[in-house]
């Protein structure tokens, strides 16, 4: 018996989804300066910044890019006390202006009865690439592939060009997402410093550790890692300086002293007793 062939063809990607080099049609840069690229060509985002409501709608769509955005949510944010007709008319006008700025010939918005979203086949967002890279680095470390984890960590750090929607003034609440991406960045720095130490790249560990505590000056595990790095570099005076500086910061800010574990490490390092690789890998921290 001959096999029956299905007459149903797979749904093709929209023709604008990928350019000739395999890039998504619209590339959205949200980490650091907000920028848009169409098929690799830069679009001046000041056009959006001039139109605050259009900018805020685009930010909302980016924040809700995975599940889409309820129109009712938009109504409540922008036109809470307006009549239904006014809210719908205002949203239609806003969508028209956004589509015009994005290019009317490319329908990047999927609009249904109750929701609106960016077409996932046509866009890529740097924050997604960043978090995926960080997850891959963590998985490689857990698998014991330390050199590959370090390389992936370096790649991840380079993808973080700054805070999420840095310097954007918006009424849209973005601080929770901003904190989330910042936490991923700091956690990646933390893991990289550990790996640099284990692989014997002490100068790189020192640079990474200083960057880390500059972003999170009260992170005690980060200070312990940096103290360990200074120990491997033979810089006892800097260990003491770092410890006392951290001690003073904690007291001034919270009225508390460093953990006993931190003081014990300081004393061990000054005696020339360094943590084992397992002890370094066991050093963990949570960033917020």
N, C-alpha and C positions, 0 to 999 in steps of 0.2 A: 504493500500500500504506500502510495506517495504521501510524503509529509504535507500537511496543509500549511501553506504559508500565510502568515498574518498579513492582512491588508492595511493594518494600522501602522503608520509610520511614526517613529519617535518625534516628539515635538522639537523642531529645530530652534537653535538659539536665534535670537533676533539679529538681523544683519549688522547692527551697530554694536553688538555686545563686545566683540573683540576687534582690535585694529589689525593691520597687516603684520605687526610684530607680536601679536598675542596678548596685548594689553587690553584691559577693560576700557570701555568708551570713556567713562568718567572716573578719574582718580581723585580722591578727596584726601587732602592732607590736613589732619586735625591736631597733630602733635607739634607744638610750636606755632609758627605762623599758619593761619588758615589759608590754604591755597587749593585751587581746582585746576585740573589738567584734562583737556579734551583730546583724546588720541595722542597724548604726550605733549600737547601744546598748552602752554600756560595761559590761564584766564585770570585777569586781574580781579582779585576778590574784593577790591574796593567798590566794585559795582554792587556787590551785595551789601557791603557795610553802609552804603549810602541809603539803602532801603531797609530800615531796621526790622519791619515786620516780615519782609521777605527773608532776611537773614535769620530771624528767629524761627520761621517756619522750616527753613532748610536745616537748622540745628536740631529742631525737634525730629525731623525725618531721619537725620543721621543717628540721633540717639535711639530711635525706634526702628532702625533699619532691618532688624531681624523679624519682628512680628508686625510691623506696620503701626500706624497711628490712628486711633479713633477720632473721627471728626468731632465728636462731642467733647473730647479732650481739648482740641484746638479751640472750639467755641468757648469753653470755660476759661481758657488761658487768655484769649484775646478779646472776647466780646461777651463776657459773662452776663451782663444785664441787658443785652440787646434782644430784640424780637427774633424769632426763628428765621423770618424772611431776611432781616438785616444780616444776621450771622451767616446765612447761606450765601447771600450776595457778596458779602465781604470776603468769605473764603474763596469763592469762585474768582473774584478779582485778584486775590493774593496768589492763587494757583496760576492764573494767567500770567502774572508778572514773573513768577518763579520760572515757569516754562519758557517764557521769552528770554530770560537771562541764561537759562541752560541750553537754549536752542530749540525753537519750535519744531524743527525738522526731526528731532530725536525725542521720542516720547519716553522720558526717563521716569515718569510717575505712573504708578498703577493706582487707579482711582476706582473704588467700588462704592456701593451705596453708603456704607458706614465707615470705611477706612480709606487711608491714603498711605502709600509707601513708595520708596525709591525702588526701582527695578533691580533686584539682586543680581540679575544676569549682566547688568550694564555698569555696575559700579564696583569700585574697590576702595576700602578705607584703610589708611595706614595704621590706625589703631588696632585693626584686626590682624594685620600682618605682624605687628609688634607683639601682641599677646600670644599669637600662635608660635612665633619664634621663641619667646620666653618659655612656653610650655614644652617645646621640643628640647630646649637646653636642660630643663629640669628632668625630663624623661631620660635623656642621655646620661646625666649624672647618676640617676637612680640605677641605671643599667650598668654602671661602672665604666662607661665610655668617657673618661674624664677629659681627654684631649679634645674630643669632638664636642663635649659639653662646653668647654672653654671657648672654642671657636664659635659655637652657636651663641654663647653668651655675649661675645664681642659684637657679633652681628646684631643681636638684640639691642644692645646699648646704643649702637649707631643709629638704629631706627627711632630711638626716642630723642626727638629734636627739641623737646621742651614740653611744657604743661599742655594738657588737653585744652584746645581753643584758647591758647595763650593770648592775653591782652584783648580778648573779645568782651565787649560790654553788652550783656544780654540779660533780659528778665527771665530767661529760661534757666531753671536750676540745673547746673552742670557740675557742681562741686563734688558730688558723690562719684561721678564718673572720673573726674579729674583726680580725685584721691585714689581711685581704683588703679588707674594707669600709673600714677606716681608710685604706688605700692609695688606694682609689678617691676618697675624700674629699679627701685631700691632693693627689692628681693634679689633681682638679677645681679646687681652690684655686689651684694653680700655673698652670693654663691660664687661669683667670679673671684672675689678676694680669697675665699677658702681654697679654690682650685689653684690659683696662682701660688699660694703658700705651699700646697702639697707638691706642685710641680717644680718648686724652687725658683719661681720668678718673683723674687722679693721686691724688686723696684716697681714692677707692675702692680703687685699687691699693695705696696705703699701708696701709689697714686690712686688706686681704686678705693682704698680705705679712707683716704683723705676726702675724696669726692663724696663718699657715702656719709661720713659724719658731718660734712658741710650741709648736706640736705636733711639729715636727721641727727641733730646735735645731742639728743638725749637717749639715743639707742645704745644700751649698755653692751649687748653682744657685739655690736659693730666696734665699740671701743676696745673690747677684749681682743678682737681679731687684729685690730691695728696695733695694739700693744705687742701681740705675738709677732707681727711682722717686724716691728722695731727691734724685737729681741733677736730675730734671725739676722737682722742687719747689724747687730752688735751695738745698738744705740741706747745704752742704759739710761743716759740722762734724759732722752726724749720719752722713754717709758714713764719715768717719774713725772716729767712735765705734763704729759698727756693725762696721767692718772689724777694728778692734783687739779688740773684744769677741769676735768670731768667731775671730780668731787665737788668743786666750787660751783659748777653749773647746776648740778643736782640740788645742792643745798639752797642756792639762790632762788631756783625756780619752784622747788617742791618741799624744801626743808628736810630732805632725806640724804642718806649716805649711800655710796655704791654698795652693791651686793657683796657679801663675803666672798663669793666666787671670784669676783673681780680683784679684790685685794689679795686673795691667795695666788691668783695668776701673776699679779704684779711682783709679789715676793719670789715666786718660783723663777720668773724671767730674770730678775736681778741676780739670782744665784746661778743662772746659766742652765736652768732646767726648762726645756721647751716641751710644749704639748705634742703628743703623738699625732699622726695623721688621722687616726680615728677620733681623737679628742677634737681636732679641728673640724672634722666633718659633723661631729655631734653638736657643734655650736650652731644654734638656730635662732632666728628672730622673726617676729611678725611686724610688718610695717602697715601703717594706716594713713 
